[in-house]
Amino acid sequence: MGSPQLTLWAAAASDSELSSTSAVGLVLAGGAVLVIAGQLLRLRLRIRRERQGGGDER
């Protein structure tokens, strides 16, 4: 998978070494993106279930 974070990391690493602060920032930003994407997927699934009349049934 060519995620933007990985391609950004590869481009930055090829030019010069990243500082540890930059590396930590990239990791935290990537984690935040994953958390937000997960929350959006859960919200989509919940809305879809409610529209189909499923409610909270599992």
C-alpha positions in Angstrom: 0.0 0.0 0.0 1.4 3.4 -0.9 0.1 5.4 2.0 0.9 9.2 2.0 2.7 8.8 5.3 5.1 6.1 4.0 5.9 8.0 0.8 6.5 11.2 2.7 8.8 9.3 5.1 10.7 7.8 2.2 11.1 11.1 0.4 12.3 12.9 3.6 14.6 10.1 4.6 16.3 10.0 1.1 17.1 13.8 1.3 18.3 13.9 4.9 17.9 12.1 8.2 14.8 13.0 10.1 15.2 14.2 13.6 13.5 12.0 16.3 11.0 14.8 16.9 10.0 14.7 13.2 9.7 10.9 13.3 7.5 11.1 16.4 5.3 13.7 14.8 4.8 11.6 11.7 3.9 8.6 13.8 1.4 10.5 15.8 -0.1 12.1 12.7 -0.5 8.7 11.1 -2.1 7.3 14.2 -4.6 10.2 14.4 -5.5 9.6 10.7 -6.2 5.9 11.5 -8.3 6.8 14.5 -10.4 9.3 12.6 -10.9 6.8 9.7 -12.0 4.1 12.1 -14.5 6.4 13.8 -15.9 7.4 10.4 -16.3 3.8 9.4 -18.1 3.0 12.6 -20.4 6.0 12.1 -21.2 4.9 8.5 -22.0 1.3 9.7 -24.3 2.6 12.5 -26.2 4.9 10.1 -26.6 2.1 7.6 -27.9 -0.2 10.2 -30.4 2.4 11.5 -31.7 3.1 8.0 -32.2 -0.6 7.4 -34.2 -0.8 10.7 -31.6 -3.0 12.4 -31.1 -0.7 15.4 -28.5 -2.1 17.8 -29.1 -5.7 17.0 -26.0 -7.8 16.4 
